[in-house]
């Protein structure tokens, strides 16, 4: 009798051990079909249960590597990281998807989300911190490059309109930063540095709301540098870049005086 009980116990322990190889403690209850697991993962992601969502998508990716659902799972793993504000990790997953599946119908989504990770990592204007224009602009520059590259590669994407908005915002923030630096030099009367920063801003980030301020500040810097020809050329740029505006009328009056 004791021998039978011992054998039964051993069999139960063995079966439990084998089961643990299939499913670890805390894992969700996986379905038998890839699409069902995708749906469960999407539901978990919508409910912000990131642990379960990741498990479901990893399961689909591992167990069904040759199905189309596996590619969708790879993309969703990027979304899981993105929704947790793990932007470098999400970017890597999206870029890996693009590299592995360059002809996939949702490759533009992966490319847009990869670019958006830079936007999400841009400096904030949280009230306890210095203004964003005073902070390091590396991620803003990366966001501008990424959005510009996206629009060049996927001009007809459904995400193109959103990308244009993000591109314009990154350009605006970089122009604002250049104005901030120029103002820093202006307070110290370093007019060459002022002119260089403003020229760079107008060249690299055209079309922002700061054009008028930058152009007239540049005109003033050239006057202080005793370079009247460049100052007048700057006024002509006002008329050219801001036609039919009060700024252009002001520049015309200054040229005529």
ABEGO torsion letter per residue (X at the ends): XAAAAAAAAAAAAAAAAAAAAABBBGBBBBBABAAAAAAAAAAAAAAGBAAAAAAAAAAAAAABAABAAAAAAAAAAAAAAAAAGBAAAAAAAAAAAAAABAABAAAAAAAAAAAAAAAAABBBABAABBBAAABBAAAAAAAAAAAAAAAAABAABAAAAAAAAAAAAAAAAAAAAAAAAAAAAAAAGBAAAAAAAAAAAAAABBGBAAAAAAAAAAAAAAAAAGBAAAAAAAAAAAAAABBGBAAAAAAAAAAAX
